[in-house]
């Protein structure tokens, strides 16, 4: 009987040692896997942290509007997008791309910018004789036309010179020509600024700053709309 007890004790010790060896083996075998998983988790945390840091460098807010810096080719743009109601529970998205940093665009604006109902005509009259020498005049005219059309208004191109309009079969429009319609006049001037006369907005520029003035008009019109709606 004692021999049997000793045999049972040896068997128990053998099983215990076997179990301990197995734990040690499993730990050694899985140690590398635990290290790999730990490194992966650390990398994910670091990536998320650096991503947020870089995002903070590439985006900013201007008077409640979020802009992101985006480079297309060699040109840096400041991008802002927003949604607006088009009726029947539907919305449209418009993407605004600026070439000038809105935080540094100090073009003065006189008067609140308001738009007519969607679908209304908006006359965009360009004083070509004064802006023809400006490299950014085409960008300015195209930009304001896209902005107006992109917000579901009917763009009517025009010129403020009656003789030019007649000789080239163009629409003539200046402040007061269509008093019930919104008119945007792009012209030269002694000062770069935006002024309002009735429903006419005069975007004037000195030193060919017409694109800068147009972009100020676009951003301010969004801010004025948000102010009215309380968005």
C-alpha positions in Angstrom: 0.0 0.0 0.0 2.7 2.6 0.8 4.3 1.9 -2.6 1.0 2.6 -4.2 0.8 6.0 -2.3 4.3 6.9 -3.4 3.4 6.0 -7.0 0.3 8.2 -6.8 2.3 11.1 -5.4 4.8 10.8 -8.2 2.0 10.7 -10.7 0.5 13.9 -9.2 3.9 15.6 -9.2 4.5 14.6 -12.8 1.1 16.0 -13.9 1.8 19.2 -11.9 5.2 19.6 -13.5 3.7 18.8 -16.9 1.0 21.5 -16.4 3.6 24.0 -15.3 5.8 23.3 -18.3 2.8 23.7 -20.6 2.0 27.1 -19.1 5.6 28.2 -19.5 5.6 26.9 -23.1 2.3 28.6 -23.9 3.6 31.9 -22.4 6.8 31.7 -24.4 5.0 30.7 -27.5 2.4 33.6 -27.2 4.9 36.2 -25.8 5.8 37.4 -29.3 2.2 37.5 -30.3 1.4 39.6 -27.2 4.2 42.0 -28.1 3.1 42.3 -31.7 -0.5 43.0 -30.6 0.7 45.6 -28.1 2.9 47.3 -30.7 -0.1 47.4 -33.2 -2.4 49.0 -30.6 0.3 51.6 -29.8 0.7 52.4 -33.5 -3.0 52.8 -33.9 -3.1 55.2 -30.9 -0.2 57.2 -32.3 -1.6 57.3 -35.8 -5.0 58.6 -34.4 -3.1 61.2 -32.3 -0.9 62.4 -35.2 -3.9 62.4 -37.6 -5.8 64.7 -35.3 -2.8 67.0 -35.0 -2.3 67.2 -38.8 -6.1 67.7 -39.2 -5.9 70.7 -36.9 -3.2 72.2 -39.0 -5.1 71.6 -42.3 -8.4 72.9 -41.1 -9.7 76.0 -39.3 -12.8 77.9 -38.5 -13.7 81.4 -39.7 -16.8 82.9 -38.0 -18.3 79.5 -37.5 -17.5 78.3 -41.1 -15.1 75.3 -41.2 -12.4 75.5 -43.9 -9.9 72.9 -45.0 -6.7 73.6 -46.9 -6.6 71.5 -50.0 -3.9 71.5 -52.7 -5.0 70.8 -56.2 -1.9 70.5 -58.4 0.3 73.4 -57.3 -2.6 75.6 -56.2 -3.7 75.9 -52.6 -7.4 76.2 -52.0 -9.5 76.9 -48.9 -12.5 74.6 -49.1 -15.9 75.0 -47.3 -19.0 73.0 -48.1 -22.6 73.6 -46.9 -26.1 72.3 -47.4 -29.1 74.3 -48.2 -32.8 73.5 -48.5 -34.4 73.1 -51.9 -37.9 72.2 -50.8 -39.8 69.0 -50.4 -37.5 67.9 -47.7 -34.5 67.9 -50.0 -31.1 69.6 -49.7 -28.3 70.4 -52.0 -24.6 70.7 -51.2 -22.4 73.4 -52.5 -18.6 73.3 -52.4 -16.9 76.7 -52.1 -13.2 76.9 -53.1 -11.3 80.0 -52.3 -7.8 81.0 -53.3 -7.4 83.6 -50.6 -7.4 82.8 -46.9 -10.8 84.1 -45.6 -9.2 85.0 -42.2 -6.8 87.4 -44.0 -9.3 88.8 -46.5 -10.1 92.3 -45.2 -12.0 93.7 -48.1 -14.7 96.0 -46.6 -18.4 95.3 -47.2 -21.1 97.8 -46.8 -24.6 96.5 -46.3 -26.1 93.1 -45.7 -26.1 90.6 -48.6 -29.5 89.1 -49.3 -30.7 87.0 -52.2 -34.0 86.6 -53.9 -36.1 83.4 -53.9 -34.5 80.4 -55.6 -34.9 80.3 -59.3 -34.8 84.1 -59.7 -32.6 85.9 -62.2 -29.4 87.3 -61.0 -27.6 89.7 -63.3 -23.8 89.5 -63.2 -22.4 92.5 -65.1 -18.7 92.7 -65.8 -16.9 95.9 -66.7 -14.6 94.3 -69.2 -12.9 97.6 -70.2 -11.6 98.1 -66.6 -10.9 94.5 -65.8 -9.4 93.2 -69.0 -5.9 94.0 -67.8 -6.4 91.9 -64.6 -5.2 88.3 -64.7 -7.7 87.2 -62.1 -10.8 88.8 -63.8 -11.8 85.6 -65.6 -11.5 83.6 -62.4 -13.5 86.2 -60.5 -16.3 86.3 -63.1 -16.4 82.5 -63.4 -16.3 82.1 -59.6 -19.2 84.4 -58.9 -21.2 82.8 -61.7 -20.6 79.3 -60.3 -21.5 80.5 -56.8 -24.8 82.0 -57.9 -25.8 79.1 -60.2 -24.7 76.6 -57.6 -27.2 78.1 -55.2 -30.0 77.6 -57.8 -30.3 81.1 -59.2 -30.5 81.9 -62.9 -27.3 83.6 -64.0 -27.7 86.3 -66.6 -24.3 87.6 -68.0 -24.2 91.2 -68.8 -22.0 94.3 -69.3 -22.5 97.8 -67.9 -21.6 99.5 -71.1 -24.6 100.0 -73.4 -22.5 100.5 -76.6 -20.6 97.3 -75.9 -23.8 95.5 -75.2 -25.4 96.6 -78.5 -22.4 96.0 -80.6 -21.8 92.5 -79.2 -25.4 91.5 -78.7 -25.0 91.3 -75.0 -27.3 92.1 -72.1 -26.9 95.5 -70.7 -27.2 95.8 -66.9 -26.0 98.2 -64.3 -27.4 99.3 -60.9 -31.0 100.5 -61.5 -31.5 98.7 -64.9 -33.5 95.9 -63.3 -34.5 97.4 -59.9 -36.6 94.4 -58.9 -33.8 91.9 -59.7 -30.5 91.3 -58.0 -27.5 92.7 -59.9 -23.9 92.1 -59.2 -21.5 94.6 -60.8 -17.8 93.7 -61.2 -15.8 96.8 -61.9 -12.5 98.6 -61.3 -12.2 101.5 -58.8 -10.0 103.5 -56.5 -10.6 101.1 -53.6 -11.2 97.4 -53.3 -14.6 97.0 -51.6 -18.2 95.8 -51.8 -21.0 98.3 -51.6 -24.8 97.9 -51.8 -27.3 100.1 -53.6 -30.8 98.7 -53.4 -30.6 95.2 -54.8 -27.4 96.0 -56.6 -24.0 94.9 -55.3 -20.9 96.7 -56.6 -17.8 94.7 -56.3 -15.0 97.1 -57.1 -11.3 96.6 -57.1 -8.1 98.5 -57.2 -4.8 96.9 -58.2 -6.7 94.1 -59.8 -7.9 92.6 -56.5 -11.2 91.6 -58.1 -11.0 87.9 -57.2 -10.2 88.8 -53.6 -13.3 91.1 -53.5 -15.5 88.4 -55.1 -14.4 85.8 -52.6 -15.2 88.2 -49.7 -18.6 88.7 -51.1 -19.2 85.0 -51.3 -18.1 84.3 -47.8 -20.0 87.2 -46.3 -23.2 86.2 -48.1 -23.0 82.8 -46.4 -22.4 84.4 -43.0 -25.3 86.8 -43.5 -27.6 83.9 -44.5 -26.6 82.0 -41.4 -27.2 85.0 -39.3 -30.8 85.4 -40.7 -31.7 81.8 -40.3 -29.9 81.3 -37.0 -28.0 78.3 -38.2 
